[in-house]
Amino acid sequence: MPLWVLTIILAFKGVYMTRNLSVWNSLRPFSVGFDSIFDEFDRMLESSERYNTNYPPYNIHRDGENNYKIEVALAGYSKEDIELELKENTLTVRNKQKEKVVNGNNNDVIHKGISTRQFERAFTISEDIKVKNAELKNGLLNIDLERIVPEEKKARMISIS
């Protein structure tokens, strides 16, 4: 996904839009060949309205031009509890089981403040982004991503005949 697309996503983060009143429709007359991107934005906005939750919290970092890191806070979970799925352009983090049993082993928990509820967090990633690594350490799931730019998408000089 081009940088300008990511900029648009960040600029409109948290803005409620519907299909009938979509900012993307106002951009369509000025673009050619981006219909699938606008449709993807509409799909993302619809899903964010449907699953509007702040759990689990996450950060997205950019390291240089082609590297990204997603950090998802997953206190109370082990790597056996988490599924990380990449399907088409969607990277999904979810837990495997419905609810952890806190007092199952007779561990006498007096207060349960660390959530272990069912969750699913999805990230739409560009076709040229690849998942390099995923590690759960100290309650943070770190997902390293790298943009692999194909030769045909790299800048080049065109000769004039």
N, C-alpha and C positions, 0 to 999 in steps of 0.2 A: 504494500500500500504506500503510495507516495507520501512524502512529508506533509504536503498541503492537506491531504485527506485526514491525517492524524491531527493537524492543527484545527480543522473544522470540527472534528469529534470533541476535542478538548474545549473549543470555544462554546459549544452548545451543550456541554456536560450539565446535566441537571435541568435543562430546559424541557418543559413538557410540550410535545408536539403530537399532533394526530396526522393521519394520512390526508385528511381534507385540508389541513393548514400546514403543509410541510415546506420548510425552507429549501429542501432539495428541489422541489418543483420550480422555484424561482431561479435556480442555478442551471436547470436543464437547457434553456435556450442558448446558453453560452458554452456548452460542452458537447463533445462528440465522442461517442463510444463509451460513456461512463454510466450507462443505464443500469448495469449490474451492480455498480458501486452504490448508486442511489437506492436501488432496491434493497441492498444489504443494510444500508443505514436505516431504512424504514423498518426492516426486520429487527435490527438491534434495538431501535427505540420502542417497538412494540414489546419485545421481550423484557426490556428494562422496566417498562410500566407494569408488566405482569408479575415479574419477580423482584419488585422494588424492596430490597432488603440490604442491610449493611453488614450482614454476617456471611461469611467471615470477612473481617477487614483485610485490606490488601494495599500494597504500594506497587507502583510501576516506576522503575528507574531506567534511564537511558545512559549508557556508558559508551561514549564515542558515537560515531556515525552509524554503526551497524550492529551494536550489541544492546540488548535490553535484559532487564531482570524483573520478574514478578515475584513479590514476597507476599505470601498469604499467612496470616496469623492463625495458627491451629494449635493453641495450647490444649493439652489434654488428649491429643491424638497421637498415635504412633503411625509409622509408615504402612503398617498392615491395615490400618483403618481407612486409608485414603486411596482413591482412584484418580489417576490423571489420564485423561483421554484426549487425543488429537484426532478429530474427525472433520474432514474437509478443511474449512478455515476456522474451526472453533476448537479452542483449548478449554476443556472442562475439568474442574477440580470438584470432587464430591466425596462424601464419606460413604463407606460400604454398608454400615449397619444403621438401623433406625435410631437407636438410643443406647448409649452405654449404661449398663447396670452398675450403679455406684456402690451399693451395699451387697453385691452378689457374692463377694468373697469374705463377708463378715468383717469389712474393714472400718466399720463404725464411723462413717462420714456424718458429721454434725451439720455442716452447711455445704451445699453444692452450688458454687458460684461460677465454676468453669463450665461453659456450655459444651455439650456433646450432642446437640440436636442435629437432625438431618439437614444437610445443606448441599447446594450445588451452585458453583460460581463459574460462569462461562466468559471467556475472552475471545473476541474475534481477532484473528491475526491474519496478516497479509500472506499471500501465496508464497512470497519469497522469504518468509521468516521460518526458520527451523528451530526446533527445540534441541538444545545442546545437552542439557543436564537438568535433573531435578533432585533436590536433596531436602530432607526434613531434618532440621537441626535446631535444638533449643526452642521448639514450638513454632518455628518459622519454616514454611515450605518455600524454598528458593528455586525458581524455575528460570534457567538461563536460556535466552533466545538470541539467535544471530540472523541478521539479514544476509542472505546469499544473493548477490546481484548477478543475474545471468549476463553473459557477454552482450547479448542483443539489447539489453536495457542500459548498458553503460554508455556514457557520453562518447561521441566520436565525431570526427570531422567528416563532412560529406563533400566530395569533390564536385565541382560544377563543370559541366561539359559545354 
